[in-house]
């Protein structure tokens, strides 16, 4: 049933599809357009119907018609095409068969970069499994090409095995999730399902329906630069104001000091001169009231810092990015129970916990299609130490098939 899963995945990850946050096009890179067209052709070849590439939003969408004579809820499965902000050119995946769960894996020939159980104790979970790793020079791209491969393989299994009963299924592969804008233009009317799942989680068993509420703050600070030798009572150093701004935020509420449902302020970028400085913050919290309080604190600091000056020197462009999808999904938990029970039937322990991040499902849920997130298998994502287990991808494929089969009963 899985003979095409690994070759399909290897083919996908060798195709460069990194997104570009500075681009003003949709998708943000031409490589994503090209890959979407390749996926469109493959969907047609395996026998999917109504295969369309949407030039407005960059999603390729396809349908597997129902094969039951009763009305059941329609389901969507979604994965993203792009990879994260790390070298993604010339991905050269390595395959380690029957990994023993203990040995150090040399990623590069010199042994400069290794996967070892001291730094990555999660390796111990993969004894006797086949691992796909990087060669130490790039990311792998299992986020989210494992999800694409799993959805494609599951559709192929259902088409080849019509005895497996299912309602209408739609799939969508889209761009720019890693830069936070992929679902902004998602066409809910075109997708037209009752609910959906993103296949974009990590280790086996993950089932997530709670994400951060998310905002971004672009802070611009205007200084007054004069010669330092005559600067007394005249210079306004934008870099010093930037430091003062940052130091007024809670110093322990940062990503490196928080976990679980604890929110944070994250200084993601900082640059400048005494004349002008820029900072980019991302603001995250699962709780909506605390989220709003974090944004209010940013504004309060701005107001306080501007008071000594004759004009506004601290300017902030503050905007929301996405919201906690739990507020939508908890209105009908049957779709969580469906996925949970599918995992249990497959002897997979469901791991239901909040996502310390977001997915396309966050935005799609608020657009009108409840869309929780299911594991795709990847570990250590977004860098050279990324890996995925073939057996994990097989289990994710099984979960897709079991969900649609259970839904049709």
TIKE-507042 format. One record per residue (C-alpha): z, y, x; chain; residue in one letter. Coordinates in Angstrom, 3 decimals. Layout:
N
         c3         c2         c1   mol   type
          Z          Y          X     A      a
...
END
This chain:
409
         c3         c2         c1   mol   type
      0.000      0.000      0.000     A      x
      0.648      2.332      2.913     A      x
     -2.271      1.527      5.197     A      x
     -3.641      5.060      5.031     A      x
     -0.321      6.907      5.251     A      x
      0.095      7.052      9.029     A      x
     -3.584      7.700      9.914     A      x
     -3.667     10.364      7.218     A      x
     -0.533     12.056      8.560     A      x
     -1.766     11.963     12.170     A      x
     -5.052     13.512     11.113     A      x
     -3.277     16.270      9.242     A      x
     -0.878     17.276     12.018     A      x
     -3.689     17.503     14.565     A      x
     -5.245     20.243     12.427     A      x
     -3.822     23.666     13.265     A      x
     -2.686     25.560     10.135     A      x
     -0.042     28.024     11.292     A      x
      0.508     30.967      8.937     A      x
      0.558     34.601     10.064     A      x
      3.178     37.014      8.636     A      x
      1.176     40.047      9.797     A      x
     -1.961     39.064      7.911     A      x
     -2.920     40.792      4.668     A      x
     -5.156     37.984      3.392     A      x
     -4.374     35.013      1.156     A      x
     -4.153     32.511      2.771     A      x
     -2.961     34.358      5.839     A      x
     -5.155     32.344      8.225     A      x
     -8.650     30.890      8.043     A      x
     -7.408     27.550      9.387     A      x
     -5.439     27.084      6.176     A      x
     -8.560     27.771      4.110     A      x
    -10.490     25.206      6.123     A      x
     -7.744     22.600      5.796     A      x
     -7.478     23.171      2.046     A      x
    -11.210     22.509      1.749     A      x
    -10.741     19.286      3.711     A      x
     -7.964     18.227      1.342     A      x
    -10.157     19.104     -1.633     A      x
    -12.823     16.725     -0.355     A      x
    -10.262     13.977      0.245     A      x
     -8.801     14.356     -3.244     A      x
    -12.287     13.924     -4.673     A      x
    -12.913     10.878     -2.478     A      x
     -9.771      9.031     -3.592     A      x
    -10.730      9.585     -7.236     A      x
     -8.714     12.566     -8.469     A      x
    -10.138     14.660    -11.319     A      x
    -10.632     18.395    -11.828     A      x
    -10.280     19.147     -8.135     A      x
    -10.386     22.917     -7.599     A      x
     -9.785     25.272     -4.709     A      x
     -8.371     28.523     -6.061     A      x
     -9.737     31.320     -3.891     A      x
     -7.221     33.797     -5.291     A      x
     -4.092     32.007     -4.150     A      x
     -5.324     29.419     -1.619     A      x
     -4.063     26.371     -3.549     A      x
     -6.136     23.242     -3.965     A      x
     -5.207     21.601     -7.276     A      x
     -6.147     18.206     -8.717     A      x
     -5.340     16.000    -11.713     A      x
     -4.659     12.321    -12.257     A      x
     -5.137     11.786    -16.013     A      x
     -2.594      9.862    -18.035     A      x
     -3.199      6.132    -18.495     A      x
     -0.750      5.662    -21.387     A      x
     -1.473      5.990    -25.091     A      x
      1.645      8.013    -25.874     A      x
      2.634     11.546    -25.038     A      x
      4.877     11.890    -22.006     A      x
      5.833     14.920    -19.975     A      x
      3.348     15.986    -17.322     A      x
      4.556     16.167    -13.720     A      x
      3.398     18.143    -10.702     A      x
      3.854     17.415     -6.997     A      x
      3.517     20.252     -4.509     A      x
      3.419     20.547     -0.707     A      x
      2.530     23.362      1.635     A      x
     -0.302     23.493      4.132     A      x
      1.012     25.903      6.742     A      x
      3.284     25.271      9.714     A      x
      6.011     27.466     11.130     A      x
      6.209     30.129     13.811     A      x
      5.915     27.862     16.869     A      x
      2.999     26.631     18.931     A      x
      0.821     24.501     16.635     A      x
     -2.368     24.273     18.701     A      x
     -3.403     20.878     20.107     A      x
     -0.641     18.875     18.458     A      x
     -0.537     15.519     20.233     A      x
      1.767     13.205     18.271     A      x
      3.459     10.282     19.991     A      x
      4.334      7.054     18.210     A      x
      7.494      5.172     19.164     A      x
      7.581      1.795     17.456     A      x
     10.854      0.001     16.736     A      x
     13.025      2.744     18.180     A      x
     16.400      1.242     19.073     A      x
     18.527      4.138     17.821     A      x
     20.059      4.810     21.247     A      x
     17.450      5.404     23.943     A      x
     16.374      8.829     25.146     A      x
     12.775      9.655     24.231     A      x
     10.844     11.652     26.829     A      x
      8.534     13.970     24.966     A      x
      6.626     15.241     28.006     A      x
      5.616     13.300     31.110     A      x
      8.032     15.256     33.338     A      x
     11.010     14.564     31.091     A      x
     11.770     18.269     30.679     A      x
     12.085     17.892     26.922     A      x
     13.834     14.876     25.448     A      x
     15.116     13.540     22.181     A      x
     18.549     12.090     22.872     A      x
     21.488     11.076     20.731     A      x
     23.828     13.576     22.404     A      x
     21.828     16.588     21.274     A      x
     20.356     14.919     18.199     A      x
     22.807     12.365     16.766     A      x
     20.517     11.987     13.733     A      x
     18.383      9.694     15.921     A      x
     20.996      6.982     15.397     A      x
     19.868      6.745     11.762     A      x
     16.439      5.486     12.801     A      x
     17.087      2.208     14.592     A      x
     14.177     -0.254     14.251     A      x
     11.947      2.401     12.704     A      x
      8.645      3.899     13.847     A      x
      9.076      7.509     14.943     A      x
      6.349     10.106     15.278     A      x
      7.291     12.860     17.739     A      x
      5.671     15.759     19.565     A      x
      4.625     15.774     23.218     A      x
      7.076     18.593     23.896     A      x
      4.529     21.421     23.873     A      x
      4.114     22.005     20.120     A      x
      5.819     21.450     16.825     A      x
      4.802     18.337     14.898     A      x
      3.995     19.745     11.487     A      x
      5.852     17.166      9.404     A      x
      6.991     20.285      7.570     A      x
      5.088     19.885      5.370     A      x
      2.174     17.631      6.271     A      x
      4.414     14.648      5.682     A      x
      4.711     15.899      2.098     A      x
      0.944     16.247      1.781     A      x
      0.387     12.757      3.193     A      x
      2.979     11.263      0.839     A      x
      1.535     12.893     -2.260     A      x
     -2.021     11.956     -1.299     A      x
     -1.002      8.357     -0.579     A      x
      0.982      8.074     -3.816     A      x
     -2.032      9.269     -5.815     A      x
     -4.223      6.746     -4.003     A      x
     -1.749      3.957     -4.857     A      x
     -1.701      4.937     -8.541     A      x
     -5.497      5.097     -8.717     A      x
     -5.878      1.680     -7.084     A      x
     -3.156      0.140     -9.259     A      x
     -3.806      1.127    -12.896     A      x
     -1.145     -1.341    -14.010     A      x
      1.371      1.313    -12.948     A      x
      1.647      3.437    -16.081     A      x
      2.004      7.190    -15.850     A      x
      1.430     10.399    -17.749     A      x
     -0.681     13.303    -16.547     A      x
     -0.005     14.162    -12.914     A      x
     -1.138     17.252    -11.071     A      x
     -0.909     17.943     -7.373     A      x
     -1.111     21.234     -5.500     A      x
     -1.364     21.949     -1.796     A      x
     -0.853     25.611     -0.946     A      x
     -0.564     28.122      1.888     A      x
      1.961     30.421      3.518     A      x
      5.256     28.849      2.473     A      x
      6.677     29.400      5.951     A      x
      6.181     33.164      5.712     A      x
      7.699     33.322      2.235     A      x
      4.665     34.383      0.204     A      x
      2.916     31.106     -0.581     A      x
      3.989     30.864     -4.212     A      x
      3.663     34.571     -5.013     A      x
      0.256     34.020     -6.583     A      x
      0.802     30.477     -7.841     A      x
     -1.176     29.975    -11.058     A      x
      1.247     28.400    -13.517     A      x
     -1.336     28.351    -16.301     A      x
     -3.827     26.496    -14.114     A      x
     -1.242     23.937    -12.978     A      x
      0.016     23.453    -16.530     A      x
      2.767     20.850    -16.147     A      x
      6.155     20.454    -17.792     A      x
      7.975     20.259    -14.476     A      x
      7.242     19.626    -10.808     A      x
      8.726     18.620     -7.467     A      x
      8.063     20.001     -4.020     A      x
      7.918     17.251     -1.398     A      x
      9.353     19.440      1.329     A      x
     12.850     18.235      2.154     A      x
     14.315     16.601      5.233     A      x
     15.981     13.184      5.634     A      x
     15.730     10.312      3.162     A      x
     17.623     10.888     -0.069     A      x
     17.598     14.671     -0.182     A      x
     17.297     15.985     -3.736     A      x
     17.799     19.710     -3.967     A      x
     17.860     22.072     -6.901     A      x
     19.990     24.893     -5.509     A      x
     18.673     27.410     -2.989     A      x
     19.730     30.745     -1.612     A      x
     19.122     34.006     -3.366     A      x
     17.133     35.853     -0.741     A      x
     16.344     39.430      0.222     A      x
     14.936     41.202      3.253     A      x
     15.917     44.590      4.650     A      x
     13.581     46.532      6.926     A      x
     15.742     49.149      8.639     A      x
     14.095     52.105     10.393     A      x
     16.263     54.522     12.350     A      x
     14.938     57.904     13.490     A      x
     16.589     59.316     16.602     A      x
     16.193     62.492     18.625     A      x
     15.290     61.819     22.221     A      x
     15.896     64.392     24.948     A      x
     16.400     64.140     28.699     A      x
     19.669     62.259     29.311     A      x
     20.723     64.892     31.817     A      x
     20.925     67.531     29.092     A      x
     21.644     65.253     26.142     A      x
     25.207     66.327     25.322     A      x
     25.526     67.261     21.634     A      x
     21.744     67.034     21.233     A      x
     20.504     63.459     21.686     A      x
     20.636     61.099     18.734     A      x
     19.997     57.656     20.198     A      x
     18.312     55.450     17.599     A      x
     19.258     52.323     19.528     A      x
     22.935     53.290     19.444     A      x
     22.702     53.935     15.711     A      x
     21.142     50.491     15.307     A      x
     24.093     48.947     17.145     A      x
     26.522     50.954     15.013     A      x
     24.742     49.799     11.849     A      x
     24.899     46.148     12.857     A      x
     28.557     46.342     13.864     A      x
     29.521     47.457     10.356     A      x
     28.330     44.162      8.893     A      x
     30.811     41.235      8.682     A      x
     30.628     39.681     12.134     A      x
     31.471     36.165     10.958     A      x
     28.935     36.139      8.113     A      x
     25.955     35.150     10.247     A      x
     23.941     31.901     10.272     A      x
     25.584     30.558     13.422     A      x
     29.047     30.841     11.839     A      x
     28.385     29.720      8.263     A      x
     27.621     26.466      6.465     A      x
     27.478     24.883      3.020     A      x
     27.409     27.525      0.295     A      x
     28.436     30.381      2.604     A      x
     25.997     33.287      2.658     A      x
     25.056     35.491      5.598     A      x
     23.308     38.500      7.084     A      x
     20.791     37.493      9.742     A      x
     19.377     39.990     12.222     A      x
     15.936     38.451     12.629     A      x
     14.258     41.161     14.671     A      x
     15.229     44.284     16.605     A      x
     13.176     46.678     18.697     A      x
     12.956     50.316     19.575     A      x
     13.614     53.264     21.860     A      x
     16.099     56.145     21.698     A      x
     13.498     57.929     19.543     A      x
     13.100     55.201     16.909     A      x
     14.472     51.716     16.266     A      x
     13.612     48.984     13.811     A      x
     15.639     46.049     12.583     A      x
     14.792     43.268     10.153     A      x
     17.551     41.466      8.284     A      x
     17.370     38.550      5.931     A      x
     20.191     38.410      3.387     A      x
     21.183     35.091      1.823     A      x
     23.746     33.838     -0.685     A      x
     23.803     31.055     -3.278     A      x
     26.019     33.102     -5.602     A      x
     24.131     35.875     -7.420     A      x
     27.130     38.256     -7.595     A      x
     27.849     37.856     -3.888     A      x
     24.140     38.303     -3.182     A      x
     24.106     41.614     -5.042     A      x
     27.270     42.659     -3.201     A      x
     25.591     41.970      0.143     A      x
     22.681     44.229     -0.755     A      x
     25.095     46.906     -1.955     A      x
     26.917     46.741      1.391     A      x
     23.657     47.364      3.238     A      x
     23.038     50.427      1.084     A      x
     26.613     51.646      1.531     A      x
     26.345     51.475      5.319     A      x
     23.108     53.425      5.105     A      x
     24.765     56.130      3.021     A      x
     27.774     56.441      5.325     A      x
     25.648     56.623      8.469     A      x
     23.395     59.317      7.043     A      x
     26.265     61.613      6.042     A      x
     26.731     63.378      9.435     A      x
     23.054     64.326      9.667     A      x
     21.040     67.087      8.040     A      x
     18.431     64.591      6.900     A      x
     18.144     60.826      6.340     A      x
     17.910     59.111      9.714     A      x
     18.595     55.577      8.485     A      x
     15.915     54.396      6.077     A      x
     15.859     50.960      4.462     A      x
     13.152     49.080      2.619     A      x
     15.192     46.437      0.769     A      x
     13.455     43.891     -1.435     A      x
     14.220     40.546     -3.062     A      x
     12.259     37.493     -1.908     A      x
     13.384     34.662     -4.203     A      x
     16.322     33.525     -6.313     A      x
     18.486     30.425     -6.629     A      x
     16.410     28.005     -8.688     A      x
     19.579     26.344    -10.002     A      x
     19.731     29.075    -12.675     A      x
     16.495     27.675    -14.117     A      x
     16.833     23.954    -13.456     A      x
     20.374     23.513    -14.765     A      x
     19.029     24.373    -18.228     A      x
     17.428     20.892    -18.264     A      x
     18.947     18.494    -15.751     A      x
     16.836     15.588    -16.971     A      x
     14.317     16.180    -14.187     A      x
     17.102     15.823    -11.610     A      x
     18.331     12.657    -13.307     A      x
     14.775     11.295    -13.317     A      x
     14.426     11.739     -9.552     A      x
     17.982     10.581     -8.893     A      x
     17.536      7.376    -10.877     A      x
     14.180      6.714     -9.209     A      x
     15.905      6.829     -5.826     A      x
     18.720      4.573     -6.979     A      x
     16.209      2.000     -8.249     A      x
     14.667      2.042     -4.780     A      x
     18.075      1.572     -3.088     A      x
     18.000      5.127     -1.763     A      x
     21.267      7.057     -1.932     A      x
     20.584     10.480     -3.480     A      x
     21.883     13.342     -1.347     A      x
     22.296     16.270     -3.732     A      x
     23.367     19.441     -1.953     A      x
     22.354     23.110     -1.818     A      x
     19.441     24.090      0.403     A      x
     20.375     26.570      3.084     A      x
     16.958     28.090      2.694     A      x
     14.276     28.272      0.058     A      x
     11.183     26.429     -1.023     A      x
      8.060     27.268     -2.979     A      x
      9.970     25.671     -5.840     A      x
     12.327     28.639     -5.916     A      x
      9.573     31.028     -6.962     A      x
      7.641     28.503     -9.042     A      x
     10.789     27.754    -11.064     A      x
     11.108     31.425    -11.965     A      x
      7.393     31.570    -12.771     A      x
      7.968     28.998    -15.505     A      x
      7.795     25.478    -14.029     A      x
     11.188     23.991    -13.029     A      x
     10.558     22.651     -9.505     A      x
     13.347     20.994     -7.497     A      x
     12.802     19.649     -3.991     A      x
     12.622     16.041     -2.741     A      x
     12.836     14.728      0.825     A      x
      9.673     14.363      2.888     A      x
     11.372     12.800      5.925     A      x
     11.066     15.366      8.707     A      x
     13.890     16.119     11.129     A      x
     14.483     18.972     13.628     A      x
     11.694     20.957     12.017     A      x
      9.965     24.085     13.336     A      x
      9.998     23.198     17.017     A      x
      9.194     20.838     19.849     A      x
     11.986     18.409     18.917     A      x
     10.590     17.696     15.455     A      x
     10.082     14.087     14.450     A      x
      9.569     11.972     11.372     A      x
     10.018      8.297     10.600     A      x
      7.109      6.366      9.129     A      x
      9.560      4.404      6.989     A      x
     10.984      7.681      5.630     A      x
      7.498      8.761      4.586     A      x
      6.936      5.395      2.927     A      x
     10.164      5.835      0.947     A      x
      9.133      9.324     -0.150     A      x
      5.830      7.880     -1.333     A      x
      7.726      5.213     -3.262     A      x
      9.867      7.873     -4.931     A      x
      6.796      9.724     -6.203     A      x
      5.385      6.521     -7.695     A      x
      8.722      5.512     -9.211     A      x
      9.263      8.950    -10.785     A      x
      5.934      8.932    -12.612     A      x
      6.349      5.297    -13.630     A      x
      9.868      5.903    -14.994     A      x
      8.727      9.044    -16.789     A      x
      6.129      7.025    -18.734     A      x
      8.554      4.405    -20.027     A      x
END
